[in-house]
Amino acid sequence: MVKISIIAIDGPVAAGKTTIGTILADNLGYSFIDTGVMYRALTWKALKLNIPSENEEENSQLASNTEIEFAVGDSGHRHSVLVDGQDVTSEVHSLEVEAAVSLVARVAGVRRVLVEQQRQLAQNGKVVMAGRDIGTTVLPHAELKIYLEVSVEERAKRRYLEIVERGETVDYHVILSDLIRRDEIDSKRSISPLEVASDAKVINTDNLNPGQVLSRILSLMD
């Protein structure tokens, strides 16, 4: 197997980046970093402080003054996210954060701060990092770049089942509309828009389970 130290996984909202990134990191014995959680964590704090998502100046300042950390579990993976020392792992996946995170994440000042933090997290290698601008902006020199391509309808179905399994009530069509809205925000933002890196390997996962996606990625490393 090729000695690949840094793997970037990109794709749209609800493309399965966290699921695939986690099992890939487990398989390789690498650390997994979900950068989306960092934006969610900052969004959670902004909501707590009643900072409007469209207020770029306040959100940029908030990013500079917020400490976001990952707690490393026994497996070596970073499972829990801490904001200024407080564990907010469960809170960052709330529907309220879900609705606002793309607006906060598109703020240039926010992205500059968090991208630098993400690069620091990957500097020692042996890492799988997932997000929406990893291969293009955060880690452009990653040895392997994967882009997970999934139809918005399939992503909406997966997100719907995920939310229902948490015991929450949600409408599929509301999720679908929100994903379409967030895709537009992510792809049209001025800083680090969602796009496929020129050297990324694109994998369409509409009809693949996580194990099959893992096999395809591992085959790219042979």
N, C-alpha and C positions, 0 to 999 in steps of 0.2 A: 504493500500500500504506500502511495505517495505520502511523504511527510508534509502534510498540510497543517499549519499551525493556527491559521485564522480563517474562519468560514463565515461568510455573510449571507444572511437569509432575508430577502425582501419580499414584499407583496402587499396587496391592499388590505384594508380592514377585514378581520375575520377570515383570513386566508389559511389559517392553521399554522402560522409561523411559530407560535409558542409551543404547540404540541410537537411539531416536527423538530424544532430546535432542541427541545428537552430530550427527546428520545435519541436524537443524533449525538448530543453531548454525552448522554449516558453511555451510548455505544462506544464512543471514543475515549471516555474518561476525561472529557474537557469540561470547562465551566460554561454555563449557559447564561447569557445576558439578554433580557427582554427589554429593549430600549423603550418600547411603548409604555411600559409600566412607569418609567421615569416621567414621561409626559402626563400620565394619569395622576401620578403622585403630586406633581406641581399643580395640576388642575384641581385636585382635591383641596389643596391648601388655598388656592385662589378662591374657590367657592366658599370655604370656611371664612375667609376674610372679606367676602362679598365684593371681590374685585371683578368687574365685568370682563367677560372674555375678549371683548373688542378693545379693551384699554391696553394698548401695546406697551406703553411706558411703564405702567404699574406692574404688568406681568413680567416684563424684562427685568425690572428691579427685583421682583419677587424671586425670579430664577437665580439671580446673583446672590441673594441673601438666604437661600434655602439649602439645607444639607440633605441630600438624598443618598441613602446608603442601602446596600443589599446585605441581608444577613445570610451568611454561608452555612448551609446545613451539613449534616454528616456526610452526605454524598459529594460534597464539594460544590454543589450548585447553589446559586443565589435564589432562594425561594421567597423570602420575605423582604418587603420594601419598607424602609423607615424614612420618615420625614421629620427632620430635626429630632431624631431619637425616638419618635413614636411609630409603632408598628401600625401601618395603615393598609396592610395587604388586602384585607377583605373590603375596605371602604373604596379602594380605587377602582373596583369593578362595578360600582353602583350605576344605575341607569342615569343618574344625574351627572356623574363624571363622564359617562359614555357620550352623553349629548353635547358636552362642552369641550372635550379634549382636543378635537381637531382644530377648533378655533384658537385655543391657547397654543397648540403645537405649531401653528402657522406663523406665529410672531417671530420675527427675525432675531430679536434679542434673546428670546427663550431658546431658540435652536442653537445659537452660537454658544451659549453657556453649556447646554446639555451635550452637544456634540463633543466639546472639549472633554467633558467628564467621561463620555463613552469611549473616547480614544484612550484615555488614561486607564480605563478598566481593561482594555484589550492589549495594553502595551507589553504584557508578559507572554502573550501567545497562549496556545492551547485553549482557544475560546471559540464558541459558536455565538454569534451576535445576530439578533433578529430585529427588524424594524422596517422602515419604509424608505430609508435613504442610506442604508449601511454600505452597500456596494458602490454607490455613486458618490457619497460625500463623507461619511464617517470613516470608513475603512476602504478607500479606493484601491489599496494595494493588497487586499485580501487574496489569498492564493486560490480560493474557491468561492464563487458567488452564485447563489441560487435565487431564482425569482419564482415564487409560487403563483401560478396563474389559476384563478378560480372564477367562475361566473358569479355575478352578484346574487342571482337567485339561490345558488348552492350555498353561498356564504350566509345569506339571510336565514336559510333553513338551519344551518349549523349553529348560528348565533341564537336562533329561537330555541332550539333544543337545549343549548347550554344554559340559557336563562331560566327555562322551565325546570331544568334539573336542579337549579338553585332554589326552587320553590317560589319563584316570582311569576307574576302574571304579565304577559306582554302579547301584543298582536303582531303576527308575522308581517303584515303589510306595513306596519309602522317601522319595523326593523328594516325592511327592504327599502323604504323611502329614506330612512336615515343613512343607510349604507351608500345609497346613490348620492346623497347630499355630501357625505364625508369623502367619498371618492373624488368628487368635483373639487372640494376644498384642498385635498391632499395633492391632486395632480396639477392644480393651478396656482398653488402658493408660490410666492416669489423666491423663497429660500428653500433649497433642497426639495423640490417637488418629487412626488412619487413617479418614478420612471424606471425602465429596465436598463441596467448597466450594459454597455456595449459588449462586455465579455462575460455576462451572466449566462448561466444555463437555465433555461425556462422549463419548468415542469408544470403541466396542467394537471391539477389534482381533482377535477370534477368527479371522476369515476375511480379514484384511488383511495385506499385506506392508508392510515399513517405508516403501517408496516411496508406497504408497497412504495410509498414515497421515500422512506428510509433506504430501501434497497436500491432505488434509482440513484440516490445521492451517493451511497457508498460505492456504487459501480463507477461513478465519476472520479472516485479517488483511487481506483485500481491502476 
